[in-house]
Amino acid sequence: MKKEEEKLFNLIKLKLSKNVSFIDEIADVLDLSYDAAYRRIKGKTTLNLAETLKLSNHYNINLNTLLVEAKNDVQKIIVQKTHNVISDNFLHIFFEESVKEIEKLLESKESKLINSLKDYPLYHAGDGYFSKFRIYALINMSSSDVTIKTLPFSEFNPSTEVLKKYHTFLSKYEKVSLVEIWSDSTIDNILNQIQYFFDIGLISKEESLEISDSLVDSLLSIEEQAKNQKRNKSENSYHLYHNNLVSLLNTVLMQTKTNKKIFVPYTNLSYFKVSDENTANQFGQHLKTQLEFSKNLSGDAAVDRKKFFNTLYQKIENRKTKLSASFLPNNFSNSIL
């Protein structure tokens, strides 16, 4: 048997319960007879490329791990993209792929999602006015269609399909065990987006203030979860950390008892998915370092938590004051683009 095949079968065995027949399992996945599966496991018949790919995909094993001699000699890794093409339906793909990944986490009792947040995550947007603005801004800034880019917020109505997928996405993320690292600037990008769409005349002063108030509601929910150390919609844990020392990158680590995956952003809501064990362990160590230099805001850390959230609420109030004092000519929106 080739050492790569032996390594693949050994990795699969680690993912299976002891009471599962390994030969039956392989036969079932490859749609082979018991005898044909036995010959492949014993090295009497070589796995073909299609069978190798089928097994690696089914058990979420990175083929890169089969080709290296040791964990420390990895120079190149195989990555997947969450989006093959960035188009106007990218939100559909993002919600679908996100739900698939989070469902895998929810199946494991010892799973968690660790997020190093440079920007405000979409899964915290909730189901109010703020979430409508998040969807509006994402579609507007990702589209090349002039009609979409000049559509006022007051006329924006997300499709039934997008809303359905968003609510499914939201319902899954509201339940997962979550560790987040924030900085004082994590909400800055959202405030700048509100200001931008107001400045170019696509949202009114009243709408911008209502979006800001809805953002406060979202933060209040996060603050409550940090206080209780659990998610609002499940008994799974929630832990919040504050860090202004180390750059946060919006990189996500999804971790179960048997594997880890990293999601690295490369455009707006599109990610490189990395399942390479060595890389995932390195990033896990990086997150551990970030947490060591972070301040825990969960549970009994009432004073530090209140100071942090008050900083965020004050930022929102300051932006609302700026928006309230602004004057926009009635025909300004007609001049954009």
C-alpha positions, 0 to 999 in steps of 0.5 A, spaced: 500 500 500 502 506 498 504 511 504 499 516 502 493 511 502 495 508 508 495 515 511 488 517 508 485 511 511 488 512 518 486 519 518 479 516 516 479 511 522 480 517 527 474 520 525 470 514 526 467 511 532 470 504 535 463 501 534 463 502 526 465 497 521 471 500 517 470 496 511 463 497 511 464 504 512 469 505 506 464 500 502 458 505 503 462 511 501 465 509 495 459 504 493 463 498 493 462 491 495 465 489 502 470 485 498 472 491 494 473 495 499 477 490 503 482 490 497 483 497 497 484 498 505 489 492 505 493 495 499 491 489 494 487 494 490 490 501 489 485 507 490 484 511 483 483 519 483 476 519 483 475 514 490 481 518 493 477 525 492 471 522 494 473 519 501 477 526 502 471 530 501 466 526 505 471 526 511 473 533 510 481 531 509 485 536 506 489 532 500 495 536 502 496 533 509 497 526 505 503 529 501 507 531 506 512 528 510 512 532 517 507 537 520 513 542 519 515 542 512 508 545 509 510 550 504 504 550 500 497 549 502 490 547 498 485 552 499 477 553 497 474 559 495 467 560 498 465 564 491 467 562 484 464 568 481 463 575 485 456 577 482 449 580 484 447 573 487 453 573 492 449 574 498 445 567 496 451 563 496 454 566 502 448 565 506 448 558 503 455 556 504 455 559 511 449 555 513 452 549 511 458 550 515 455 552 521 450 546 521 457 542 522 459 545 528 452 545 531 452 537 530 458 537 535 457 538 542 465 540 543 465 545 537 466 553 537 467 559 532 472 564 534 472 570 530 477 576 530 473 582 529 476 588 525 469 589 523 462 588 525 459 581 523 453 580 519 450 575 524 449 580 529 445 584 525 439 581 528 432 582 525 430 589 525 432 596 521 439 595 522 439 588 518 435 591 512 441 596 512 446 591 512 443 587 506 442 594 503 449 596 503 452 589 502 448 589 495 450 596 493 457 596 494 458 589 491 454 591 485 456 594 478 449 595 476 448 603 476 440 602 478 442 598 484 447 603 486 443 609 485 437 606 489 435 609 495 434 606 501 427 607 502 425 604 496 430 598 497 426 591 498 430 585 499 427 579 495 423 574 499 429 569 497 434 573 500 430 574 507 429 567 507 436 565 507 438 571 511 433 568 517 436 561 516 443 564 517 441 568 523 437 562 526 444 558 526 449 563 528 444 565 534 445 558 537 453 556 536 458 557 541 462 563 540 468 567 542 469 574 539 475 579 540 473 586 539 477 592 539 474 599 540 474 600 532 470 594 530 463 598 529 467 604 525 466 601 519 458 600 520 458 608 522 462 610 516 457 606 511 451 610 515 455 616 514 457 615 506 450 613 504 447 619 508 452 623 504 451 621 497 443 622 499 441 615 499 438 615 506 435 620 509 437 623 516 431 620 519 433 613 516 440 614 518 438 615 525 433 609 526 439 605 523 443 608 528 438 606 534 437 599 531 445 598 531 444 600 539 439 594 540 444 589 536 450 591 541 445 591 547 444 584 545 451 582 545 452 586 551 447 581 555 450 575 552 457 577 554 454 578 561 450 571 561 456 568 558 451 564 553 447 565 547 440 568 547 437 563 543 441 557 546 445 554 552 451 554 548 457 559 551 459 566 549 465 569 551 467 576 549 474 579 549 477 586 548 483 588 544 487 594 542 494 591 541 493 586 536 491 587 529 484 584 528 483 581 521 476 578 520 479 571 520 474 566 523 476 559 526 471 553 526 473 548 531 470 541 533 473 535 536 476 532 530 478 538 525 479 545 524 477 550 519 480 557 517 476 562 513 480 568 511 476 574 507 479 576 500 473 580 498 466 583 501 463 576 505 467 572 500 473 567 504 478 562 502 477 556 506 483 553 509 482 546 512 490 544 512 491 542 519 498 545 520 496 552 518 489 551 522 494 549 528 498 555 527 492 560 527 489 557 533 496 559 536 495 566 534 488 566 536 491 564 543 496 569 543 491 574 541 487 572 547 492 573 552 493 580 550 486 581 551 481 583 556 475 578 558 469 582 558 464 576 560 461 574 566 463 577 572 467 583 568 462 588 569 466 594 570 470 593 564 464 590 560 460 597 561 466 601 560 467 598 553 460 598 551 459 605 553 465 607 549 461 604 543 455 607 545 458 614 545 461 613 538 454 612 536 451 618 539 457 622 536 455 620 529 448 621 530 449 628 533 453 629 526 448 626 522 443 631 525 447 637 524 448 635 517 444 639 511 443 635 505 440 639 498 434 636 496 437 634 489 443 632 492 442 624 490 441 626 483 448 628 482 451 621 484 455 617 479 
